[in-house]
Amino acid sequence: MLLPMSRPAADLRTRVHQVLEMIRPAIQADGGDVELVGVEPDGTVTLRFRGACVSCPSRNITLQGSIEHNLRERVPEVRAVHAVNR
């Protein structure tokens, strides 16, 4: 059984999602995509790359240089951003 998210957690997830939607067109322009897997109360964001990003040698640069930078700048509660393979 899934427990409902607390209001602050839901708000944090919503704001993270909004930033990802803002930068998604740039990622999709190169044939890739990113999926929000989770946002922990401690500010850890977990993402999954899709499409061309899965095998792209620059995905770590995209993750840290673009995605993490934008998230941390626009959502100060974000402390870390990680990608998962599955």
ABEGO torsion letter per residue (X at the ends): XBBBBBAAAAAAAAAAAAAAAAAAAAAAAAGBBBBBABBBAAGBBBBBBBEAAAABAAAAAAAAAAAAAAAAAABAABABBBBBAX
